[in-house]
Amino acid sequence: MNRPGRDDAPDRLYTLTGGRSRPTPDNPFDLVTLVVAESEPAPGMQSEHAAILRLAEFPTAVAEIAAGLRLPVTITKVLLCDLLAAGRISARPPCEAAVFDPDLLDQVILGLRDL
């Protein structure tokens, strides 16, 4: 079984990103960054950019967008940086997990055992 993006010709990926192989150093994207489209796809827009805007109609993780595009994550991040710079998407890290009180967890476990 081939992984998405592995069969893509290197020249296709080169063309998609305008020759860039890595996103900008200050990019805010990791695999779980949530991306939301701030606009509709525009006529004449690169098809991958338009696809990202459609995929990110609701908050969507970078990894999900890459899978939907069937492109490597690094290439997807380059495309996301383009859209972020143009103001067409917004990005935010996922909510951090709440810190749990160990005593409270112990009480919950004991309560469940008593059921």
NUFIMAR-795479 format. One record per residue: x, y, z of N, C-alpha, C, O in turn; residue number from 1; residue in three letters. Coordinates in Angstrom, 1 decimal, m for minus. Example, Ala and Ser with C-alpha at 12.3 -4.5 7.8 and 13.67 -1.06 7.14 Angstrom:
REM NUFIMAR-795479
n.x n.y n.z ca.x ca.y ca.z c.x c.y c.z o.x o.y o.z resi resn
13.2 m5.7 7.8 12.3 m4.5 7.8 13.2 m3.3 7.8 14.2 m3.3 8.5 1 ALA
12.8 m2.2 7.1 13.7 m1.1 7.1 12.9 0.0 7.9 13.4 1.1 8.0 2 SER
This chain:
REM NUFIMAR-795479
n.x n.y n.z ca.x ca.y ca.z c.x c.y c.z o.x o.y o.z resi resn
0.8 m1.2 0.0 0.0 0.0 0.0 0.9 1.2 0.0 1.8 1.3 0.8 1 MET
0.6 2.2 m0.8 1.4 3.4 m0.9 0.8 4.5 0.0 m0.4 4.6 0.1 2 ASN
1.7 5.2 0.6 1.2 6.3 1.4 0.9 7.5 0.6 1.5 7.7 m0.5 3 ARG
m0.1 8.4 1.0 m0.4 9.6 0.2 0.8 10.4 0.0 1.6 10.6 0.9 4 PRO
0.9 10.9 m1.3 2.0 11.8 m1.6 3.3 11.1 m2.0 4.2 11.7 m2.6 5 GLY
3.4 9.8 m1.7 4.6 9.1 m2.1 4.7 8.8 m3.6 5.8 8.8 m4.2 6 ARG
3.6 8.8 m4.3 3.6 8.5 m5.7 3.6 9.8 m6.5 3.8 9.8 m7.8 7 ASP
3.5 10.9 m5.9 3.5 12.2 m6.6 4.9 12.4 m7.2 5.9 12.2 m6.5 8 ASP
4.9 12.9 m8.4 6.2 13.2 m9.0 6.8 14.4 m8.3 6.1 15.3 m8.0 9 ALA
8.1 14.3 m8.0 8.7 15.5 m7.3 8.5 16.8 m8.1 8.4 17.8 m7.4 10 PRO
8.4 16.8 m9.4 8.2 18.0 m10.1 6.9 18.6 m9.9 6.7 19.8 m9.9 11 ASP
5.9 17.7 m9.6 4.5 18.2 m9.3 4.5 19.0 m8.0 4.0 20.0 m7.8 12 ARG
5.2 18.3 m7.0 5.2 19.0 m5.7 6.0 20.3 m5.7 5.7 21.2 m5.0 13 LEU
7.1 20.3 m6.5 7.9 21.5 m6.7 7.0 22.6 m7.3 7.2 23.8 m6.8 14 TYR
6.2 22.3 m8.2 5.4 23.3 m8.9 4.3 23.8 m7.9 4.0 25.0 m7.9 15 THR
3.7 22.9 m7.1 2.7 23.3 m6.2 3.1 24.3 m5.2 2.4 25.3 m4.9 16 LEU
4.4 24.2 m4.8 4.9 25.1 m3.7 5.8 26.2 m4.3 6.4 27.0 m3.5 17 THR
5.9 26.3 m5.6 6.8 27.3 m6.2 8.2 27.1 m5.8 9.0 28.0 m5.7 18 GLY
8.6 25.8 m5.7 10.0 25.5 m5.4 10.4 25.5 m3.9 11.5 25.1 m3.6 19 GLY
9.5 25.8 m3.1 9.8 25.8 m1.6 9.6 24.4 m1.1 8.6 23.7 m1.4 20 ARG
10.5 23.9 m0.3 10.4 22.6 0.3 10.0 22.6 1.7 9.7 21.6 2.3 21 SER
10.1 23.8 2.4 9.8 23.9 3.8 8.9 25.1 4.0 9.1 26.1 3.3 22 ARG
8.0 25.1 5.0 7.3 26.3 5.3 8.2 27.4 5.9 9.3 27.1 6.3 23 PRO
7.7 28.6 6.0 8.5 29.6 6.6 8.9 29.3 8.0 8.2 28.6 8.7 24 THR
10.1 29.7 8.5 10.5 29.4 9.8 9.6 29.7 11.0 9.5 29.1 12.0 25 PRO
8.8 30.8 10.8 7.9 31.2 11.8 6.5 30.7 11.6 5.5 31.3 12.2 26 ASP
6.3 29.6 10.9 5.0 29.1 10.7 4.4 28.5 11.9 5.1 27.9 12.8 27 ASN
3.1 28.7 12.1 2.4 28.3 13.3 1.8 26.9 13.3 1.1 26.4 14.1 28 PRO
2.2 26.1 12.2 1.5 24.8 12.0 2.3 23.6 12.5 3.5 23.5 12.2 29 PHE
1.6 22.8 13.2 2.0 21.4 13.5 0.9 20.5 13.1 m0.1 21.0 12.6 30 ASP
1.0 19.3 13.4 0.0 18.3 12.9 m1.4 18.5 13.5 m2.4 18.2 12.8 31 LEU
m1.5 19.1 14.7 m2.8 19.2 15.3 m3.3 20.7 15.4 m4.3 20.9 16.0 32 VAL
m2.6 21.6 14.7 m3.1 23.0 14.6 m4.4 23.0 13.9 m4.5 22.3 12.9 33 THR
m5.4 23.7 14.4 m6.7 23.8 13.8 m6.7 24.9 12.8 m6.3 26.1 13.2 34 LEU
m7.2 24.7 11.6 m7.2 25.7 10.6 m8.7 25.9 10.2 m9.5 25.0 10.1 35 VAL
m9.0 27.2 10.0 m10.4 27.6 9.7 m10.3 28.5 8.5 m9.6 29.5 8.5 36 VAL
m11.1 28.3 7.5 m11.2 29.1 6.3 m11.9 30.5 6.7 m12.9 30.5 7.4 37 ALA
m11.3 31.5 6.2 m11.8 32.9 6.5 m12.5 33.4 5.2 m13.1 34.5 5.3 38 GLU
m12.4 32.7 4.1 m13.1 33.2 2.9 m13.4 32.0 2.0 m13.0 30.9 2.2 39 SER
m14.2 32.3 1.0 m14.5 31.2 0.0 m13.4 31.2 m1.0 m12.6 32.1 m1.2 40 GLU
m13.3 30.0 m1.7 m12.3 30.0 m2.8 m12.6 31.0 m3.9 m13.8 31.3 m4.2 41 PRO
m11.6 31.6 m4.4 m11.7 32.7 m5.5 m11.5 32.1 m6.8 m10.7 31.1 m7.0 42 ALA
m12.1 32.6 m7.9 m11.9 32.2 m9.2 m10.4 32.4 m9.6 m9.8 33.4 m9.2 43 PRO
m9.8 31.4 m10.2 m8.4 31.5 m10.6 m7.4 31.1 m9.6 m6.2 31.1 m9.8 44 GLY
m7.9 30.7 m8.4 m7.1 30.3 m7.3 m6.5 28.9 m7.6 m7.1 28.1 m8.2 45 MET
m5.3 28.7 m7.1 m4.6 27.4 m7.2 m5.6 26.3 m6.7 m6.2 26.5 m5.6 46 GLN
m5.8 25.2 m7.4 m6.8 24.2 m7.0 m6.5 23.7 m5.6 m7.5 23.4 m4.9 47 SER
m5.3 23.5 m5.2 m5.0 23.0 m3.8 m5.4 24.0 m2.8 m5.8 23.6 m1.7 48 GLU
m5.2 25.3 m3.0 m5.6 26.3 m2.1 m7.1 26.3 m2.0 m7.6 26.4 m0.9 49 HIS
m7.8 26.2 m3.1 m9.3 26.2 m3.0 m9.7 24.9 m2.3 m10.7 25.0 m1.5 50 ALA
m9.1 23.8 m2.5 m9.4 22.6 m1.7 m9.2 22.7 m0.2 m10.0 22.3 0.5 51 ALA
m8.2 23.4 0.1 m7.9 23.7 1.6 m9.0 24.5 2.2 m9.5 24.2 3.2 52 ILE
m9.4 25.5 1.4 m10.5 26.4 2.0 m11.8 25.6 2.1 m12.6 25.8 3.0 53 LEU
m12.1 24.7 1.2 m13.3 23.9 1.3 m13.2 22.9 2.5 m14.1 22.7 3.2 54 ARG
m12.0 22.3 2.6 m11.8 21.3 3.8 m11.8 22.0 5.1 m12.3 21.4 6.1 55 LEU
m11.4 23.3 5.2 m11.4 24.0 6.4 m12.6 24.9 6.7 m12.5 25.9 7.4 56 ALA
m13.7 24.5 6.1 m14.9 25.3 6.4 m15.2 25.3 7.9 m15.7 26.3 8.4 57 GLU
m14.9 24.2 8.6 m15.0 24.1 10.0 m13.6 23.8 10.5 m12.8 23.4 9.7 58 PHE
m13.3 24.0 11.8 m11.9 23.8 12.3 m11.5 22.4 11.9 m12.1 21.4 12.3 59 PRO
m10.3 22.3 11.3 m9.8 21.1 10.8 m8.3 21.0 11.1 m7.6 22.0 10.9 60 THR
m7.8 19.9 11.6 m6.4 19.7 11.9 m5.5 19.7 10.6 m6.0 19.2 9.6 61 ALA
m4.3 20.1 10.7 m3.4 20.1 9.6 m3.2 18.7 9.0 m3.2 18.5 7.8 62 VAL
m3.1 17.7 9.9 m3.0 16.3 9.4 m4.2 15.9 8.6 m4.0 15.1 7.7 63 ALA
m5.4 16.3 9.0 m6.6 16.0 8.3 m6.6 16.6 6.9 m7.0 16.0 5.9 64 GLU
m6.1 17.9 6.8 m6.1 18.6 5.6 m5.1 17.9 4.6 m5.4 17.7 3.4 65 ILE
m3.9 17.5 5.1 m2.9 16.8 4.3 m3.5 15.5 3.8 m3.3 15.2 2.6 66 ALA
m4.2 14.8 4.6 m4.8 13.5 4.2 m5.9 13.8 3.1 m6.0 13.0 2.2 67 ALA
m6.7 14.8 3.3 m7.7 15.1 2.4 m7.2 15.5 1.0 m7.7 15.2 0.0 68 GLY
m6.0 16.2 1.0 m5.4 16.6 m0.2 m4.5 15.5 m0.8 m4.1 15.5 m2.0 69 LEU
m4.2 14.5 0.0 m3.3 13.4 m0.4 m1.9 13.9 m0.7 m1.3 13.5 m1.7 70 ARG
m1.5 14.8 0.1 m0.2 15.5 0.0 0.6 15.3 1.2 0.1 15.1 2.3 71 LEU
2.0 15.3 1.1 2.8 15.2 2.3 2.5 16.4 3.2 2.1 17.5 2.8 72 PRO
2.7 16.2 4.5 2.4 17.3 5.5 3.3 18.5 5.2 2.8 19.7 5.3 73 VAL
4.5 18.3 4.9 5.4 19.5 4.7 4.9 20.4 3.5 4.9 21.6 3.6 74 THR
4.4 19.7 2.5 3.9 20.5 1.3 2.6 21.2 1.7 2.4 22.3 1.3 75 ILE
1.8 20.5 2.5 0.5 21.1 2.9 0.8 22.3 3.8 0.1 23.3 3.7 76 THR
1.9 22.2 4.7 2.2 23.4 5.5 2.7 24.6 4.7 2.3 25.7 5.0 77 LYS
3.4 24.3 3.6 3.8 25.4 2.7 2.5 26.1 2.1 2.5 27.3 2.1 78 VAL
1.6 25.3 1.6 0.4 25.9 1.1 m0.4 26.6 2.1 m1.0 27.7 1.9 79 LEU
m0.5 26.1 3.4 m1.2 26.8 4.5 m0.5 28.1 4.8 m1.2 29.1 5.1 80 LEU
0.8 28.2 4.7 1.5 29.4 5.0 1.1 30.5 4.0 0.9 31.6 4.3 81 CYS
1.0 30.1 2.7 0.5 31.0 1.7 m0.9 31.6 2.0 m1.1 32.8 1.9 82 ASP
m1.8 30.7 2.4 m3.1 31.1 2.7 m3.2 32.0 3.9 m4.0 32.9 4.0 83 LEU
m2.4 31.6 4.9 m2.3 32.4 6.1 m1.8 33.8 5.8 m2.3 34.8 6.4 84 LEU
m0.8 33.9 5.0 m0.2 35.2 4.7 m1.2 36.1 3.9 m1.2 37.3 4.0 85 ALA
m2.1 35.4 3.1 m3.1 36.1 2.3 m4.3 36.5 3.2 m5.2 37.1 2.7 86 ALA
m4.4 36.0 4.4 m5.5 36.2 5.3 m6.7 35.4 5.0 m7.8 35.7 5.4 87 GLY
m6.5 34.3 4.2 m7.7 33.4 3.8 m8.0 32.4 4.8 m9.0 31.8 4.8 88 ARG
m7.1 32.1 5.8 m7.3 31.1 6.8 m6.8 31.7 8.2 m6.1 32.7 8.2 89 ILE
m7.3 31.1 9.2 m6.8 31.4 10.6 m6.3 30.1 11.2 m6.9 29.1 10.8 90 SER
m5.4 30.2 12.1 m4.8 28.9 12.7 m4.7 29.2 14.2 m4.4 30.2 14.6 91 ALA
m5.0 28.1 14.9 m4.9 28.2 16.3 m4.5 26.8 16.8 m4.9 25.8 16.3 92 ARG
m3.7 26.7 17.9 m3.4 25.4 18.5 m4.7 24.9 19.1 m5.6 25.6 19.5 93 PRO
m4.7 23.5 19.2 m5.9 22.9 19.9 m5.9 23.3 21.4 m4.9 23.7 21.9 94 PRO
m7.1 23.2 22.0 m7.2 23.5 23.4 m6.3 22.6 24.2 m6.3 21.4 23.9 95 CYS
m5.7 23.2 25.2 m4.8 22.3 26.0 m5.7 21.5 27.0 m6.7 22.0 27.4 96 GLU
m5.2 20.3 27.2 m6.0 19.5 28.2 m6.0 20.1 29.5 m5.0 20.7 30.0 97 ALA
m7.1 20.0 30.2 m7.2 20.5 31.6 m6.3 19.6 32.5 m6.2 18.4 32.3 98 ALA
m5.7 20.3 33.5 m4.9 19.6 34.4 m5.9 19.0 35.5 m6.7 19.7 36.1 99 VAL
m5.8 17.7 35.6 m6.7 17.0 36.5 m6.1 16.8 37.9 m4.9 16.7 38.1 100 PHE
m6.9 16.9 38.9 m6.5 16.7 40.3 m6.5 15.2 40.5 m7.5 14.6 40.4 101 ASP
m5.3 14.7 40.9 m5.2 13.2 41.1 m6.2 12.7 42.2 m6.6 11.6 42.1 102 PRO
m6.4 13.5 43.2 m7.3 13.1 44.3 m8.8 13.0 43.7 m9.5 12.0 44.1 103 ASP
m9.1 13.9 42.9 m10.5 13.8 42.3 m10.6 12.6 41.4 m11.6 11.9 41.4 104 LEU
m9.5 12.3 40.6 m9.6 11.1 39.8 m9.7 9.8 40.6 m10.4 8.9 40.3 105 LEU
m9.0 9.8 41.8 m9.1 8.6 42.7 m10.5 8.4 43.2 m11.0 7.3 43.3 106 ASP
m11.1 9.6 43.5 m12.5 9.5 44.0 m13.4 9.0 43.0 m14.3 8.2 43.3 107 GLN
m13.2 9.4 41.7 m14.1 9.0 40.6 m13.9 7.5 40.4 m14.9 6.7 40.2 108 VAL
m12.6 7.0 40.4 m12.4 5.6 40.3 m13.0 4.8 41.4 m13.6 3.7 41.1 109 ILE
m12.9 5.2 42.6 m13.5 4.5 43.7 m15.0 4.5 43.6 m15.7 3.5 43.9 110 LEU
m15.6 5.6 43.2 m17.0 5.7 43.0 m17.5 4.7 41.9 m18.6 4.1 42.0 111 GLY
m16.8 4.6 40.8 m17.1 3.7 39.7 m17.0 2.2 40.2 m17.9 1.4 39.8 112 LEU
m16.0 2.0 41.0 m15.9 0.6 41.5 m17.1 0.2 42.5 m17.5 m0.9 42.5 113 ARG
m17.6 1.2 43.2 m18.7 1.0 44.1 m20.0 0.7 43.4 m20.9 0.1 43.9 114 ASP
m20.1 1.1 42.1 m21.3 0.8 41.3 m21.5 m0.6 41.1 m22.5 m1.0 40.5 115 LEU
